[in-house]
C-alpha cells in the first residue's frame, strides 16, 4: 500500500496518519476509532482505519473499513482499489480483479490500481499479463519504488534476470532504503557467486 498516495483532507486526522506511517499502529488505530465515534460518516477516518488494519494484517476487518469508505464515496477509484487490495490479501482474487476494474474504469489514470491488479495476476501465476499491468502503472507514474520492485519480481519469475536487477536498482534509486529490493539484489548476488563457483 502506498502511504504516499493519500493524505486525509480532514486535517484533524493528520497526526493519526503520521502515526500510521511511522509504524505506531496502536496509537493510529485508536485515533481513527475515536474519530469515527465522533462522526461515523468520516470517510477519511474509515480509510485511515482500513490502512492501519491492513498494516496489522487484519485483512477481514480492513476490508470492512475500506467498504465503509466506499459506501460513502462510491465513485472513488482509491476506495475501490483499497477494497481490491484487501480482497487480494484474503485470496479472493476474482473479486479483487473486479474492484480494480471498477477503479480503472472510474479513472483510467489511477496508477496504484494497475499495480495492485498486477499483483493479483502475479499471485495467480499470470506473469506476462502482470508485466503489462506494471507497465501501465509506470507509464502513468514512474515515481513509486514499489511498482519498479514489483515489476522486477515479475521479470525474475519470467527468467529475465537482467531486467529484474535493473528494476530493483531503479526502485532503490527512488527509495534507497526499500528493503524488499535490497533483499532481491542480495539474492541475485548470492546466485551469481554460486554460479561462479561451478
Rosetta silent file (secondary structure, phi, psi, omega in degrees, C-alpha in Angstrom):
SEQUENCE: XXXXXXXXXXXXXXXXXXXXXXXXXXXXXXXXXXXXXXXXXXXXXXXXXXXXXXXXXXXXXXXXXXXXXXXXXXXXXXXXXXXXXXXXXXXXXXXXXXXXXXXXXXXXXXXXXXXXXXXXXXXXXXXXXXXXXXXXXXXXXXXXXXXXXXXXXXXXXXXXXXXXXXXXXXXXXXXXXXXXXXXXXXXXXXXXXXXXXX
SCORE:     score description
SCORE:     0.000 S_00000001
   1 L     0.000  132.385 -179.036    0.000    0.000    0.000 S_00000001
   2 L   -89.243  100.694 -178.394    1.358    3.359   -0.967 S_00000001
   3 H   -66.657  -14.636  179.962    1.022    5.540    2.083 S_00000001
   4 H   -86.415   -3.617 -177.827    2.156    8.488   -0.029 S_00000001
   5 H   -79.439  -14.842 -170.350   -0.856    8.154   -2.331 S_00000001
   6 L  -147.872  137.794  166.192   -3.254    9.633    0.202 S_00000001
   7 L  -132.501  141.008 -177.978   -3.420   12.150    2.968 S_00000001
   8 L   -63.955  136.254  175.837   -6.650   12.826    4.838 S_00000001
   9 L   -74.192  -23.824  173.449   -8.407   16.011    3.800 S_00000001
  10 L   -76.018  102.279 -172.527   -9.695   16.157    7.387 S_00000001
  11 H   -62.545  -22.669  179.043   -6.686   17.914    8.919 S_00000001
  12 H   -67.631  -16.298 -179.628   -7.580   16.708   12.422 S_00000001
  13 H   -93.755   -4.003 -178.028   -6.615   13.202   11.245 S_00000001
  14 H   -59.295  -40.321  176.655   -3.108   14.163   10.072 S_00000001
  15 H   -60.059  -41.234  178.554   -1.468   13.174   13.406 S_00000001
  16 H   -65.239  -39.422  177.731   -3.087    9.717   13.192 S_00000001
  17 H   -60.641  -45.130  179.972   -1.983    9.441    9.563 S_00000001
  18 H   -65.696  -37.402  176.631    1.611   10.259   10.547 S_00000001
  19 H   -60.988  -43.537  178.240    1.460    7.720   13.385 S_00000001
  20 H   -60.443  -47.014 -178.946    0.387    5.058   10.891 S_00000001
  21 H   -61.313  -32.047 -178.485    3.207    5.984    8.502 S_00000001
  22 L   -89.202    5.541  176.089    5.726    5.783   11.331 S_00000001
  23 L    83.018   11.756  177.808    4.515    2.332   12.367 S_00000001
  24 L   -89.216   70.266 -167.555    2.778    3.500   15.556 S_00000001
  25 H   -69.070  -37.937 -178.333   -0.218    1.335   14.750 S_00000001
  26 H   -62.254  -45.163 -179.881   -1.839    1.097   18.182 S_00000001
  27 H   -66.116  -43.407 -179.477   -1.985    4.881   18.558 S_00000001
  28 H   -63.374  -43.384  179.798   -3.172    5.405   14.971 S_00000001
  29 H   -58.069  -47.087 -179.599   -5.857    2.741   15.326 S_00000001
  30 H   -61.801  -42.964 -177.989   -7.166    4.382   18.485 S_00000001
  31 H   -64.147  -42.512  179.534   -7.169    7.857   16.906 S_00000001
  32 H   -68.389  -36.829  178.441   -9.144    6.736   13.845 S_00000001
  33 H   -65.341  -41.164  177.826  -11.608    4.840   16.061 S_00000001
  34 H   -62.093  -41.681  178.694  -12.147    7.939   18.239 S_00000001
  35 H   -60.658  -37.725 -179.487  -12.750    9.999   15.075 S_00000001
  36 H   -74.650  -27.878  174.163  -15.405    7.501   13.974 S_00000001
  37 H   -66.801  -34.323  177.421  -17.086    7.632   17.384 S_00000001
  38 H   -72.668  -40.655 -176.022  -17.405   11.393   16.839 S_00000001
  39 L  -149.523  101.345 -176.867  -18.590   11.044   13.233 S_00000001
  40 L   -67.748  -11.259  179.983  -19.434    7.634   11.805 S_00000001
  41 L  -102.113   13.494  179.513  -19.590    9.139    8.294 S_00000001
  42 L   -75.363  100.994 -174.877  -15.999   10.431    8.305 S_00000001
  43 H   -61.404  -41.325  179.964  -14.676    8.864    5.100 S_00000001
  44 H   -61.375  -37.193  179.870  -11.058    9.763    5.876 S_00000001
  45 H   -68.649  -39.307  176.006  -11.327    8.028    9.251 S_00000001
  46 H   -64.453  -42.869  179.007  -12.695    4.849    7.632 S_00000001
  47 H   -61.940  -45.583  179.919   -9.922    4.993    5.026 S_00000001
  48 H   -64.343  -42.725  178.262   -7.313    5.543    7.750 S_00000001
  49 H   -59.571  -44.895  177.894   -8.722    2.767    9.918 S_00000001
  50 H   -59.946  -39.968 -179.460   -8.567    0.381    6.962 S_00000001
  51 H   -63.942  -43.543  179.099   -4.959    1.338    6.287 S_00000001
  52 H   -65.561  -44.584  179.054   -3.893    0.650    9.867 S_00000001
  53 H   -61.510  -36.328  176.154   -5.763   -2.672    9.924 S_00000001
  54 H   -63.232  -45.004  178.987   -4.059   -3.604    6.648 S_00000001
  55 H   -61.949  -30.575  178.250   -0.655   -2.838    8.176 S_00000001
  56 L   -85.178    2.807 -179.748   -1.634   -5.059   11.126 S_00000001
  57 L    61.720   27.737  174.743   -2.568   -7.821    8.633 S_00000001
  58 L   -96.076   74.809 -165.323   -6.159   -7.862    9.918 S_00000001
  59 H   -70.523  -34.506  178.263   -7.469   -8.195    6.394 S_00000001
  60 H   -64.727  -45.557  178.777  -11.126   -9.073    7.075 S_00000001
  61 H   -66.578  -37.948  177.028  -11.522   -6.048    9.361 S_00000001
  62 H   -59.135  -46.545  179.078   -9.525   -3.958    6.884 S_00000001
  63 H   -58.756  -43.394  179.219  -11.923   -4.921    4.084 S_00000001
  64 H   -59.374  -43.026 -179.436  -14.881   -3.876    6.244 S_00000001
  65 H   -66.996  -43.806  179.175  -13.353   -0.446    6.897 S_00000001
  66 H   -64.835  -35.148  177.851  -12.489    0.128    3.240 S_00000001
  67 H   -67.463  -34.389  176.103  -16.019   -0.922    2.252 S_00000001
  68 H   -63.201  -41.555  176.505  -17.419    1.629    4.712 S_00000001
  69 H   -63.168  -43.925 -179.418  -15.351    4.324    2.968 S_00000001
  70 H   -63.692  -39.081  179.013  -16.529    3.062   -0.424 S_00000001
  71 H   -59.256  -27.932 -176.907  -20.172    3.074    0.698 S_00000001
  72 H   -94.418  -20.274  177.407  -19.804    6.793    1.396 S_00000001
  73 L  -140.517   75.929 -170.363  -17.806    7.655   -1.757 S_00000001
  74 L   -73.091  -11.227 -179.670  -18.748    5.061   -4.342 S_00000001
  75 L   -97.988   11.000 -176.427  -17.167    6.957   -7.246 S_00000001
  76 L   -90.149  116.114  176.988  -13.675    6.957   -5.697 S_00000001
  77 H   -62.661  -30.512  178.859  -11.099    4.852   -7.569 S_00000001
  78 H   -62.703  -45.163 -179.010   -8.935    4.921   -4.433 S_00000001
  79 H   -66.362  -40.743  177.100  -11.635    3.256   -2.311 S_00000001
  80 H   -61.800  -41.261 -179.673  -12.317    0.642   -4.993 S_00000001
  81 H   -66.338  -39.487  178.440   -8.581   -0.040   -5.239 S_00000001
  82 H   -65.340  -39.276  175.535   -8.280   -0.372   -1.459 S_00000001
  83 H   -60.766  -43.654  177.537  -11.165   -2.852   -1.398 S_00000001
  84 H   -60.993  -39.775  178.388   -9.333   -4.797   -4.114 S_00000001
  85 H   -58.804  -47.952  179.813   -6.138   -4.711   -2.055 S_00000001
  86 H   -65.597  -40.954  178.478   -7.883   -6.262    0.951 S_00000001
  87 H   -61.660  -38.264  177.332   -9.639   -8.857   -1.236 S_00000001
  88 H   -60.470  -45.183 -178.713   -6.266   -9.856   -2.699 S_00000001
  89 H   -68.339  -22.055  174.863   -4.850  -10.439    0.768 S_00000001
  90 L   -88.373    5.814  179.295   -7.913  -12.549    1.571 S_00000001
  91 L    64.215   25.128  176.657   -7.111  -14.612   -1.580 S_00000001
  92 L   -98.474   71.450 -165.987  -10.415  -13.571   -3.158 S_00000001
  93 H   -66.476  -41.001 -179.028   -8.667  -12.926   -6.444 S_00000001
  94 H   -64.463  -42.236  178.725  -11.615  -12.696   -8.848 S_00000001
  95 H   -65.951  -37.360  178.391  -13.402  -10.170   -6.637 S_00000001
  96 H   -61.276  -46.089 -179.832  -10.154   -8.224   -6.261 S_00000001
  97 H   -61.814  -37.341  177.776   -9.763   -8.004  -10.036 S_00000001
  98 H   -61.574  -42.878 -179.343  -13.351   -6.768  -10.340 S_00000001
  99 H   -62.644  -41.181  178.845  -12.611   -3.998   -7.820 S_00000001
 100 H   -68.477  -34.003  176.792   -9.520   -2.908   -9.769 S_00000001
 101 H   -62.589  -43.344  178.159  -11.504   -2.997  -12.984 S_00000001
 102 H   -64.500  -44.915 -179.262  -14.059   -0.616  -11.468 S_00000001
 103 H   -56.274  -46.491 -176.896  -11.283    1.632  -10.098 S_00000001
 104 H   -77.033  -21.366  173.956   -9.613    1.958  -13.507 S_00000001
 105 H   -75.473  -32.584  176.613  -12.926    2.471  -15.301 S_00000001
 106 H   -70.801  -37.210  178.635  -13.651    5.378  -12.928 S_00000001
 107 L  -145.865   97.700 -178.127  -10.178    6.809  -13.533 S_00000001
 108 L   -61.564  -12.596  179.191   -8.083    5.236  -16.322 S_00000001
 109 L  -105.161   18.165  179.400   -5.044    7.109  -14.957 S_00000001
 110 L   -85.055   89.331 -171.671   -5.252    5.769  -11.397 S_00000001
 111 H   -57.319  -41.191 -177.583   -1.810    4.129  -11.384 S_00000001
 112 H   -57.566  -32.568 -178.919   -1.999    2.321   -7.986 S_00000001
 113 H   -66.632  -38.060  178.247   -4.906    0.164   -9.197 S_00000001
 114 H   -66.001  -38.907  177.948   -2.886   -1.161  -12.156 S_00000001
 115 H   -62.109  -48.790 -178.418   -0.012   -2.021   -9.806 S_00000001
 116 H   -67.687  -34.688  175.973   -2.274   -3.873   -7.374 S_00000001
 117 H   -63.665  -41.892  175.679   -4.085   -5.605  -10.236 S_00000001
 118 H   -58.067  -38.272  179.097   -0.673   -6.723  -11.472 S_00000001
 119 H   -63.406  -38.881  177.118   -0.003   -8.184   -8.022 S_00000001
 120 H   -63.460  -43.421  179.171   -3.163  -10.299   -8.223 S_00000001
 121 H   -64.459  -37.146  176.342   -2.097  -11.576  -11.639 S_00000001
 122 H   -63.702  -45.659  179.626    1.359  -12.336  -10.233 S_00000001
 123 H   -57.682  -32.555 -175.606   -0.194  -14.226   -7.308 S_00000001
 124 L   -98.535   13.612  172.365   -2.164  -16.362   -9.744 S_00000001
 125 L    78.792   14.738 -178.611    0.857  -17.151  -11.952 S_00000001
 126 L  -100.314   70.539 -167.835   -0.095  -14.943  -14.916 S_00000001
 127 H   -66.717  -41.934 -178.614    3.292  -13.255  -15.144 S_00000001
 128 H   -65.159  -39.610  178.217    3.169  -11.873  -18.694 S_00000001
 129 H   -68.972  -39.784  177.766   -0.211  -10.245  -18.122 S_00000001
 130 H   -58.531  -42.454 -179.562    1.014   -8.925  -14.759 S_00000001
 131 H   -57.880  -39.808  178.729    4.004   -7.344  -16.502 S_00000001
 132 H   -61.833  -39.067 -179.068    1.625   -5.442  -18.775 S_00000001
 133 H   -71.893  -36.813  174.593   -0.213   -4.032  -15.758 S_00000001
 134 H   -64.151  -39.410  177.846    3.020   -2.933  -14.058 S_00000001
 135 H   -62.312  -40.349  178.541    3.993   -1.252  -17.328 S_00000001
 136 H   -62.680  -43.501  179.420    0.646    0.544  -17.415 S_00000001
 137 H   -61.659  -44.676 -178.198    1.128    1.764  -13.861 S_00000001
 138 H   -70.618  -29.183  177.980    4.648    3.022  -14.591 S_00000001
 139 H   -65.496  -28.430  179.290    3.548    4.732  -17.808 S_00000001
 140 H   -86.860  -41.983 -175.923    1.232    6.887  -15.674 S_00000001
 141 L  -150.033  107.797 -177.902    3.530    7.362  -12.667 S_00000001
 142 L   -99.270   17.045 -173.984    7.114    6.116  -12.577 S_00000001
 143 L   -93.478   -0.355 -174.049    7.926    7.722   -9.216 S_00000001
 144 L  -103.205  117.867 -178.294    6.884    4.826   -6.955 S_00000001
 145 H   -57.628  -38.226 -175.557    9.629    2.419   -5.857 S_00000001
 146 H   -58.833  -36.697 -176.906    7.105   -0.320   -5.084 S_00000001
 147 H   -72.350  -41.561  175.656    5.977   -0.595   -8.722 S_00000001
 148 H   -61.106  -40.689  178.248    9.544   -0.885  -10.053 S_00000001
 149 H   -61.932  -48.644 -178.652   10.173   -3.527   -7.398 S_00000001
 150 H   -60.999  -39.515  177.203    7.032   -5.487   -8.321 S_00000001
 151 H   -63.388  -37.791  177.486    7.980   -5.320  -11.988 S_00000001
 152 H   -62.204  -44.137  177.735   11.426   -6.644  -11.006 S_00000001
 153 H   -59.887  -43.826  179.827    9.894   -9.609   -9.187 S_00000001
 154 H   -61.004  -45.073  178.879    7.742  -10.311  -12.240 S_00000001
 155 H   -62.030  -40.828  178.588   10.778  -10.170  -14.544 S_00000001
 156 H   -60.776  -43.736 -179.855   12.680  -12.537  -12.232 S_00000001
 157 H   -66.353  -25.873  176.824    9.794  -15.021  -12.346 S_00000001
 158 L   -85.758   -0.449 -179.678    9.822  -14.761  -16.150 S_00000001
 159 L    81.695   13.821  179.930   13.553  -15.568  -16.157 S_00000001
 160 L   -96.828   74.518 -169.892   14.550  -12.039  -17.216 S_00000001
 161 H   -64.276  -42.158 -178.388   17.274  -11.592  -14.609 S_00000001
 162 H   -65.409  -40.618  175.605   18.965   -8.508  -16.042 S_00000001
 163 H   -61.457  -41.847 -179.629   15.621   -6.723  -16.377 S_00000001
 164 H   -60.331  -48.710 -179.092   14.800   -7.754  -12.819 S_00000001
 165 H   -60.530  -42.583  179.192   18.078   -6.366  -11.457 S_00000001
 166 H   -60.401  -38.848  179.324   17.577   -3.097  -13.373 S_00000001
 167 H   -69.057  -41.212  178.384   14.118   -2.731  -11.819 S_00000001
 168 H   -64.431  -39.142  178.060   15.351   -3.388   -8.277 S_00000001
 169 H   -65.913  -37.757  177.909   18.112   -0.806   -8.807 S_00000001
 170 H   -64.161  -42.501  177.848   15.573    1.680  -10.123 S_00000001
 171 H   -58.014  -42.873 -178.389   13.424    1.121   -7.023 S_00000001
 172 H   -73.027  -24.042  175.571   16.469    1.817   -4.832 S_00000001
 173 H   -70.949  -24.382  178.189   17.322    4.958   -6.802 S_00000001
 174 H   -87.710  -41.391 -179.493   13.891    6.261   -5.757 S_00000001
 175 L  -138.620   97.692 -173.199   13.978    4.911   -2.205 S_00000001
 176 L   -62.129  -20.522 -178.755   17.462    3.852   -1.073 S_00000001
 177 L  -101.397   17.859 -176.216   16.061    2.063    1.964 S_00000001
 178 L   -71.515   99.815 -168.835   13.482   -0.053    0.124 S_00000001
 179 H   -55.187  -43.373 -173.658   14.086   -3.312    1.992 S_00000001
 180 H   -63.863  -39.627  178.605   12.466   -5.699   -0.477 S_00000001
 181 H   -71.291  -35.927  175.307   14.619   -4.570   -3.397 S_00000001
 182 H   -59.059  -44.949 -179.923   17.752   -4.699   -1.216 S_00000001
 183 H   -64.684  -41.465  179.386   16.870   -8.313   -0.375 S_00000001
 184 H   -63.510  -42.834  179.565   16.202   -9.199   -4.021 S_00000001
 185 H   -66.629  -37.017  176.720   19.567   -7.759   -5.137 S_00000001
 186 H   -63.412  -39.302  178.033   21.343   -9.629   -2.331 S_00000001
 187 H   -64.230  -41.298  178.164   19.684  -12.848   -3.526 S_00000001
 188 H   -63.615  -40.817  178.661   20.855  -12.166   -7.092 S_00000001
 189 H   -62.553  -42.656  178.124   24.428  -11.581   -5.880 S_00000001
 190 H   -61.533  -42.686 -179.833   24.381  -14.893   -3.989 S_00000001
 191 H   -62.530  -40.660  179.190   23.084  -16.679   -7.076 S_00000001
 192 H   -65.311  -40.615  178.856   25.881  -15.188   -9.190 S_00000001
 193 H   -64.365  -39.956  178.062   28.511  -16.234   -6.655 S_00000001
 194 H   -62.406  -43.744  179.656   27.122  -19.784   -6.648 S_00000001
 195 H   -63.815  -37.532 -178.495   27.261  -19.898  -10.450 S_00000001
 196 H   -65.577  -26.964 -179.584   30.827  -18.591  -10.444 S_00000001
 197 H   -79.137  -17.711 -177.083   31.882  -21.494   -8.207 S_00000001
 198 L   -71.143    0.000    0.000   30.532  -24.128  -10.620 S_00000001
